[in-house]
Amino acid sequence: MTPILTAPGAAKVRLDTALGRMSPYRLVLSLLALLALYSVVLDLLGWLTFGVPAMLASLAVCLGVSYGVNRGLAALLRVRPHTESALVTGLIIYFLFWPSLTPVDLGATALACAAAAASKYVLAWRGRHAFNPAAFGAFAVGLTGWSAATWWVGTPAMLWAVVPCALLVLYRVERLAMAGVFAVVALSCTAAVFAAAGVSIGVALVQAIAQGPLVFFAGFMLSEPVTAPGRRSHQLAYAAVIAGAYAIPFGVGPVSGSPELALLVGNALAFAFGLSRGLDLRFVERRRLTPTSHEFVFVPRRRVRFLPGQYAELALPHTGKALAGQRRTFSFASAPSADVVTFGVGTAPPISTAKQVLLDLAPGQRVRAVAVGGDFVLPRNPSEPLIFVAGGIGLMPFASMLRALNGSGEARDVVLLASVPSADELAFADVLKASKIRVVVRTSDGGAPPSFAEDAGPAPFGAARLRELVPDIATRIAYVSGPPSFVGAVAPALRRAGARRVRRDAFSGY
């Protein structure tokens, strides 16, 4: 039982839960398909003038070439293809190149798709591609002089659908702040450039938003998680650099500024400074944490670079036919210094496709972690007092943090509050006991908590109860983790109780 949600909070939880059932790739694929259908309808209504046959031909070439080249290269290199990623790339390129029935134009579009698919395998390091595939494909075609990306998606008629779809993607992947920085910097630079040419700022901004690909670019390309940094501070700097390259005209020899080149510049910087990275993990064993949760143990091929509390996006070895998609995010439960990497997962019925894949893993089977990120990490100042609040399996990132502290011998002032169905559902009890921190447990069935923990009583974690349990809460930075409904209710309660700052980590369905 958690505190009662307000109406806006309940709406947010419903949205988070619904979006959590789909991987970011599956969501992007669905929205791009919807935009493609919308573009055809606009053409039928006369708002676009390409002609439906040309649009369908271009769409068929984009999807067919992207899918075919991706499957062919994966078979040649004996790796598992990511079909969703290939289709997403094809759909993005559909919106970049002018729809046409002429063989020359269709050939240029096909070349862009082929180059994009090839870049995932050729321009890659340790299984992770360095550049946004669609941007690379568009740039490669431009270098040939054969054709160039027109970014026809940046039209007023398309904007009506692009804006909500882009916002939905950015919300799902938690890149709204990054997109906001990109938009502010790009529009400021655009206004300055136009003002220097004698054009009013209002006209410049309208043209940049309504007559350009800014919204589509931010929502569907800048937000790509594999080539972007994992930390928010890095993401904001990354967005600012790309925005400058996007908005300020420049040329070096035959190469001139373009949206695709701007993104490639940012990708290159993120890759060069190690701000985005992938991992190869070999499955070892599955350990039961509680009656309804397990810890999955992997041995990495090389030392894993992550901070306690961060997550990894795993490419799971299944067909991706289920709504969940092939790639899902899981928080680390292990310490960065450990020789193994572990993830704690709730496995109570009904079992999702992604969880079933984990349960079916055989020892020795390999899984790719295509990205590591997240800002749900400990403050740099070890003297900051902290309060951790966990709902169920939301204990997982706290286990990583406490294991790291236990291993380093670093002492921090931490109070941990946990809400679980029963005492035997308290995951990582051994880690909590070894940490020697104050642990307060609330059980839904009213049972007594383990001997090392205090009993929180039957009341949910509302603001008043939080102040009673932790009288000095106003001096503490709060971290709350668990299901969206739990986080959505407890985070506001922590703020009302006076916590200095509140950081949240909601475990959406997967």
Secondary structure, 3 states (H helix, E strand, C coil): CCCCCCHHHHHHHHHHHHHHCCCHHHHHHHHHHHHHHHHHHHHHHCCCCCCHHHHHHHHHHHHHHHHHHHHHHHHHHCCCCCHHHHHHHHHHHHCCCCCCCCHHHHHHHHHHHHHHHHHHHHCEECCEECCCHHHHHHHHHHHHCCCCCCCCCCCHHHHHHHHHHHHHHHHHCCCHHHHHHHHHHHHHHHHHHHHHCCCCHHHHHHHHHHCCCHHHHHHHHHCCCCCCCCCHHHHHHHHHHHHHHHHCCCEECCEECCHHHHHHHHHHHHHHCCCCCCEEEEEEEEEEEECCEEEEEEEECCCCCCCCCCEEEEECCCCCCCCCCCEEEEEECCCCCCCCEEEEEECCCCCCHHHHHHHHCCCCCEEEEEEEECCCCCCCCCCCCEEEEEEHHHHHHHHHHHHHHHHHCCCCCEEEEEEECCHHHCCCHHHHHHHCCEEEEEECCCCCCCCCCEECCCCCCCHHHHHHHCCCHHHCEEEEEECHHHHHHHHHHHHHHCCCEEEEEECCCC
